[in-house]
Amino acid sequence: MENGEIPENANEHCPGPQSESAGKSDSCEGCPNQQVCATAPKGPDPDLVAIAERMATVKHKILVLSGKGGVGKSTFSAQLSFALSSKDFQVGLLDIDICGPSIPKMLGLESQQMRQSILGWSPVYVEPNLGVVSIGFMLEKSDDAIIWRGPRKNALIKQFLKDVYWDELDFLVVDAPPGTSDEHISIAQYLKATGIDGAIIVTTPQQVSLIDVRKEINFCKTVGIPVLGVVENMSGLSQPLKDFKFSKITETGEEKDVTDWVREYVQEKAPELLNVIACCEVFDTSSGGASKMCKEMGVPFLGKVPLDPQLCKAAEEGRSCFADPNGGVAAPALKKIMDKLMENQGFSKMLVDDGA
């Protein structure tokens, strides 16, 4: 049982294990936890002190959230971490998406495992200044299913926070699962006393995603986490014309590939078009997208990132999209967003201070 948390199998009107009446009130009769609650020590969670001590060496903590899954939240977390580490910051990336840990794949660390030392668990390092922690490093097989209830998830998150030895960090980026569930409540509770800079919320442009993002923003307001900004991901498909494939429907209704013919035709008639960036909307943006929603809810809008095959490829290969000279159109968009974040939060001053 997590200290202070109501067990899932508790009676309906449970007073809570920290209550003076825990295990003694009428509502406790017949509860399987009655004896434990009656005899358990009361008071503040001692693990919060250990977490505060660990986090004392972390300057900034940023949560990356999303209302729905599949909007590119973990891709953004990974690329944000790559970007910060490329500026010579000491960066940690903590993956608390317990049931869907994709961060090891996106950082190129699938076969790695965490180790223990006398100082605690050691992160897995991509670079000397970029460490990663994820339950994905603890699985025997990467496709093993994690079938856990809330208390067990919360216990692991707490263990990550109090037992991982990060040493000194400029930034800890926390990649959370989608929604507003146990993991979100736990990370907010455990890090509250240590100070959270805020949350970046990732969405796609259509209403079906924005509806849940509104809930995510309200969650942050309820638990006192500042919203650093919203990122609209997959904001239209953008790539050079030469990278598209082309087809046409024949009279019999079959699809025929005509990519080579189109490229040869353009090369002959208008070669300057081959490097033109072609764009198209993938999702319905008639409602105004994330930008309009941010104005309505009074939170910053950080910018748009197009759906770019080059970014998808970088995530699949576990590398930074910024390191590729042909990084596509998403890399400049991401850089602009991250520069805006640095400027808005005063993080860019750290670069000046360190260089002084």
C-alpha positions, 0 to 999 in steps of 0.5 A: 500500500502506498503511504497516504493513498487509498487502496483500490480494494478499500471500502466505499467510504474509506477515511484514508490510511493517514486518518486517525480513524483509519482501521477504526471507523464504522466504514472500515468494518470488513475491509481487507486492509483494516488491520494494516491501516489501524497499526500503520504509522501516521504522518508525512510520507518519508519517501518524499524526503528522499525524493527531495534530496535526489531532486535537489541536484536537478535545476529544472523539471519539465513534464511532457503530457498529452490528452491522447496517445499517438500524437507524438508526445514521446517523439517530442520528449526525445527530440527535446532531450536531444536538443537540450543536450546538444547545447551542452546541458546535463539532461535526464529523460525519465519515462513514466509511461509504464505500460507503453515505454517507447523512449528506449526505442526513440533514443536507440537504447532498446538492448540496454539495461539499467545497473545498480551501484552504491549510489542507486540506479544508474541511468542508461546514457546516450551521450555523457550528458544525456541519461535515460531511465525507463521500465523498458530497460527492466523487461526481459523482452521488449514485447512483454506486456506490463499488466499493473494496477495503479498502486504498483505503477505509483510505487515504481515512479516513486522508486525512480525518483528516489533511487536513481542517481542522476548526479547534477542535472540542468534539465529532467524531462519527464515523458508521461503517458497520455491522459490524466491518470495515476501516473500524473497524480503521482508525479505531481504529488511526488515532485510538488515540494521539489518544484516543477517548472511546468508542463508542455502539452502535445496535441494534433490539430483536430477537435477529437484531440483538442477536447482531451487537451483541454482536460489536460490543461485543467488537470495542470491548473488543478494540481498547480503545474504551470503550462509552459505551452502547447505544441501542435504536432502533425500540423499538415504533411510537409516534404519536398515534392521529389520525396512524394510517390505518385499513382493514378487509378486505371480504367479498371479501378486499379492503382498504378504507380507513376512516380518515375514518370512524374519525376522525369516529367518534372525534371524535364519541364520544371526541375526547379519544382523538385525541391519545392516543399509540398504541404497538405492538411491531414487533420481537419483544422477548421476549428482553429487548431491548438492556437485558437484553443490556447487563446481561449484557455489562456496558455502559451502556444509554442508552435506547429510541427509538420508531419515529416517522414524524416522526423518519423525516421529519426524516431524509428532509428533512435537518433536526433533529427537535428544532427541530419543535414537533410533533417527535413522540415520538422527539425527547423520547426522543432528548433523554433519551438525549443528556442521559444521555450528557452526564451519564455522560461529564461532558460536561454540565460543559462547558456549566457551564464555558463559561457561567462 
